[in-house]
Amino acid sequence: MEWAKTAACIIRYRPESVAAVLDSTQAGRDVSEILGFGRGIPVVSDLSEALTLDPPPDALLLGIAPQGGGLPDEWRPAIGKAIRNGLDVWSGLHVFLRDDPEFARLAAEHGVALHDVRRPPAGLPVATGRAREVGALRVLTVGTDCNVGKMTVAMEVVRELRERGLQAEFAATGQTGIMIEGRGIAVDAVVSDFVAGAAERLVLDADPSADVIVVEGQGALLHPGYSGVTLGLMHGALPQALILCTKPERRTIYGGDYDWVEIPRLDVVVRLHEDAMAWVCPEERVRVAAVACNTPG
């Protein structure tokens, strides 16, 4: 499940929408036997088996989030078959299905929709600091590294706030969060000049009656590949509080290409994030209000 976090999160937060999971290596099992949640959702061997379910599925979701966001070639036949059987296709990949001539032609022939949730909206602005005008408390999840649980922490905080009677908004900034929430902007597909502007727009477009807006974090300030998107979110959303997410067992940045980058002690990482917020909010002491530890390791 290393790259299947989109599927896992949809199963966790939108189980009522999931008819089945396609996995030929685990066919015949219940999803809960594999993930520990999602009871009652079957694992089927292929799309043909899924189409025999009662009720049958009406869409195919590509539930992977691989590094680089590419489409595996071996998935193309299944996507084509889904379209020919009248299923809409939802994708969070960087490769847009609507730009693929074969899939676009098939979708037009069979009257189905291709949803590329990572495609950014047109007309995004350059950030101007307008997030400060929003009355709600703005919270952003950040991380010591990528893939440490920033989206899950944001979702859980929003859920708990709502249970406590507060009006809490979840601002989705990645493909999985968008599929769960039904709206948002995948900021890692936004031209770099407009990342902060996208974060600003998400805050400004939140329900004006919200007490708290929790912005889903992306990347990591320490990550050589993805630090830019994190800083863009920080300076666009202008959070008043940060939640720092970490996997305590990690000593270096995740992935074989980055093991030369050591992750400092938490107090150092806290200071780095607070200093980065002080660059644009020198009068307002933006603090790391909490640390969320992802501890399966």
C-alpha positions in Angstrom: 0.0 0.0 0.0 3.1 2.3 -0.2 1.7 4.3 -3.1 -2.0 3.6 -2.6 -2.6 6.2 0.0 -5.4 7.8 -2.1 -7.3 4.5 -2.1 -6.7 3.9 1.6 -7.9 7.4 2.5 -11.0 7.1 0.4 -11.8 3.8 2.1 -11.2 5.4 5.5 -13.2 8.6 5.0 -15.7 7.8 2.3 -16.3 4.0 2.7 -20.0 4.4 1.6 -18.7 5.4 -1.8 -16.5 2.3 -2.4 -18.0 -0.7 -4.1 -14.8 -2.8 -4.2 -11.1 -2.6 -4.4 -9.2 -4.1 -7.5 -6.1 -6.0 -6.4 -5.3 -9.3 -8.0 -2.8 -10.2 -5.3 -5.5 -9.9 -2.5 -8.7 -11.0 -4.3 -11.3 -12.7 -2.2 -10.4 -10.9 1.0 -12.2 -8.2 2.9 -10.5 -4.8 2.8 -10.5 -4.6 6.6 -8.3 -7.7 6.7 -5.6 -5.7 4.9 -6.0 -2.2 6.2 -7.7 -2.7 9.5 -10.7 -0.6 8.4 -13.2 -0.7 5.5 -15.1 -3.7 6.7 -17.6 -5.0 4.1 -15.7 -3.8 1.1 -14.6 -6.8 -1.0 -11.3 -7.1 -2.9 -11.8 -8.3 -6.4 -9.4 -9.7 -9.0 -10.2 -7.4 -11.9 -12.7 -5.0 -13.4 -14.8 -7.8 -14.9 -15.5 -9.2 -11.5 -16.2 -5.7 -10.2 -18.8 -5.2 -12.9 -20.8 -8.2 -11.6 -21.4 -6.7 -8.2 -24.9 -5.7 -7.1 -25.2 -2.8 -7.3 -22.4 -2.4 -9.9 -19.9 0.5 -9.7 -20.5 3.7 -11.7 -16.9 4.9 -11.6 -13.3 3.8 -11.5 -10.9 5.6 -9.1 -7.2 5.4 -9.7 -6.2 5.0 -6.1 -2.4 5.5 -6.3 -0.2 8.5 -5.6 3.3 7.5 -6.9 6.3 9.7 -6.9 6.0 11.8 -10.0 2.3 11.1 -10.5 2.7 9.0 -13.6 0.2 6.5 -15.1 1.4 2.8 -15.1 1.2 1.5 -18.6 -0.3 -1.8 -17.4 -3.3 0.1 -16.1 -4.3 1.4 -19.5 -6.4 -1.6 -20.6 -8.4 -1.5 -17.4 -9.1 2.2 -17.8 -10.2 1.7 -21.4 -12.5 -1.2 -20.4 -14.0 0.9 -17.6 -14.8 3.7 -20.1 -16.3 1.2 -22.6 -18.6 -0.1 -19.8 -19.9 3.3 -19.0 -17.8 4.1 -15.9 -16.6 7.6 -15.2 -12.9 7.7 -14.3 -11.4 9.7 -11.4 -7.7 10.4 -11.4 -5.4 12.3 -9.1 -2.3 11.7 -11.3 -0.1 14.4 -12.8 -0.9 12.8 -16.2 -4.3 14.1 -17.2 -6.7 11.5 -18.7 -8.6 14.2 -20.7 -5.3 15.0 -22.5 -4.8 11.4 -23.6 -6.2 11.0 -27.1 -7.3 7.4 -26.7 -9.1 8.0 -23.4 -10.7 11.2 -24.6 -12.0 9.6 -27.7 -13.4 6.6 -25.8 -15.0 8.9 -23.2 -16.7 10.9 -25.9 -18.0 7.8 -27.7 -19.4 6.3 -24.5 -20.6 9.5 -22.8 -18.6 9.2 -19.6 -16.6 11.8 -17.7 -12.9 11.9 -17.0 -12.1 13.7 -13.8 -8.5 15.0 -13.5 -8.7 16.4 -9.9 -5.1 17.6 -10.1 -5.8 20.0 -12.9 -5.6 23.4 -11.4 -8.3 26.0 -12.0 -7.7 28.9 -14.4 -7.1 32.4 -13.1 -5.2 31.8 -9.9 -3.8 35.0 -8.4 -0.4 35.8 -7.0 -0.8 35.9 -3.2 -1.2 39.4 -1.6 -1.8 38.5 2.0 -5.6 38.7 1.9 -5.8 35.6 4.0 -5.3 37.9 7.0 -8.7 39.3 6.4 -10.5 36.0 7.2 -12.0 35.9 10.7 -11.6 32.2 11.2 -8.6 30.7 13.0 -6.3 29.4 10.2 -4.3 26.2 10.9 -1.9 24.5 8.6 -0.4 21.0 8.9 3.3 20.8 8.1 5.8 18.0 8.3 9.3 16.9 9.0 9.1 15.0 5.7 6.7 14.0 2.9 4.3 11.2 3.5 4.0 11.6 7.3 0.3 12.1 7.6 -0.4 15.8 7.1 -3.7 15.2 5.3 -4.9 12.6 7.9 -4.1 14.9 10.8 -6.0 17.7 9.1 -9.0 15.5 8.5 -8.9 14.2 12.1 -8.6 17.7 13.6 -11.5 18.9 11.5 -13.6 15.9 12.6 -12.9 16.5 16.2 -13.6 20.2 16.0 -17.0 19.5 14.4 -17.8 16.9 17.2 -17.0 19.7 19.7 -19.6 21.9 18.0 -17.3 24.2 16.1 -17.8 25.2 12.4 -14.6 23.7 10.9 -13.6 23.8 7.2 -11.1 21.5 5.6 -9.1 23.1 2.8 -7.9 20.3 0.5 -4.6 21.0 -1.3 -3.9 17.5 -2.7 -5.7 15.0 -4.9 -6.8 12.7 -2.1 -8.2 15.5 0.0 -10.1 16.9 -3.0 -11.7 13.4 -3.6 -12.8 13.2 0.0 -14.0 16.8 0.4 -15.3 17.3 -3.1 -13.4 20.5 -3.7 -10.0 22.1 -3.3 -6.9 22.8 -5.4 -4.0 20.4 -5.9 -1.2 22.9 -5.3 1.6 20.6 -6.5 0.2 21.0 -10.1 0.1 24.8 -9.8 2.7 27.0 -11.5 5.1 28.0 -8.8 4.3 31.7 -8.9 0.7 30.9 -8.0 1.0 28.3 -5.2 0.7 30.9 -2.5 -2.2 32.4 -4.4 -4.0 29.1 -4.5 -3.6 28.7 -0.8 -4.9 32.2 -0.3 -7.9 31.5 -2.5 -8.8 28.3 -0.5 -8.8 30.3 2.7 -10.9 33.2 1.1 -13.4 30.7 -0.4 -14.0 28.9 2.8 -17.4 29.3 4.5 -17.4 32.8 6.0 -19.2 31.4 9.1 -16.3 29.0 9.9 -14.6 29.1 13.3 -11.5 27.3 12.1 -10.0 26.6 8.6 -7.6 23.7 8.6 -5.4 23.7 5.5 -4.0 20.4 4.3 -0.2 20.6 4.1 2.0 19.4 1.3 5.7 18.6 0.9 8.1 19.5 3.6 10.2 22.6 4.3 13.3 20.3 4.7 12.7 18.4 1.5 15.0 19.3 -1.4 12.4 18.4 -4.0 9.2 19.7 -2.4 10.1 22.6 -0.1 8.7 25.2 -2.5 5.1 24.0 -2.2 5.3 24.0 1.6 6.6 27.5 1.8 3.9 28.6 -0.7 1.2 27.2 1.5 2.7 28.8 4.6 2.9 32.3 3.1 -0.3 32.0 1.1 -2.7 30.7 3.8 -0.9 32.7 6.5 -1.8 30.3 9.3 -2.0 31.5 12.9 -1.0 28.0 14.1 0.9 25.1 12.7 0.6 21.4 13.5 3.9 19.6 12.9 3.5 16.0 11.7 6.4 13.5 12.0 7.4 9.9 11.8 9.8 9.5 14.7 11.7 6.6 13.3 12.9 8.6 10.2 16.3 10.0 10.5 16.7 11.2 6.9 14.4 12.5 4.2 12.3 9.6 2.7 13.4 8.0 -0.5 16.7 6.7 -1.7 17.6 10.0 -3.5 17.4 12.0 -0.3 19.1 10.0 2.4 21.9 12.6 2.4 19.5 15.0 4.1 19.2 14.4 7.9 16.1 15.4 9.7 17.0 17.6 12.7 15.6 17.3 16.2 12.0 18.4 16.6 12.9 21.6 18.5 15.1 22.6 15.5 12.3 21.8 13.0 9.8 23.8 15.1 12.1 26.8 15.1 12.7 26.6 11.3 8.9 26.7 10.7 8.2 29.5 13.1 11.1 31.5 11.7 9.8 31.0 8.1 6.4 32.4 9.2 8.1 35.3 10.9 9.5 36.4 7.6 6.0 37.6 6.5 4.3 37.9 10.0 6.9 39.5 12.2 4.4 41.1 14.5 2.3 37.9 14.9 4.1 35.1 16.7 2.9 32.1 14.7 3.6 29.0 16.7 3.8 25.3 16.2 0.8 24.5 18.4 1.0 20.8 18.4 3.1 17.8 17.2 1.4 14.8 15.6 3.4 11.6 15.7 2.8 8.9 13.1 4.1 5.8 14.9 3.4 2.5 13.1 7.2 2.2 12.9 
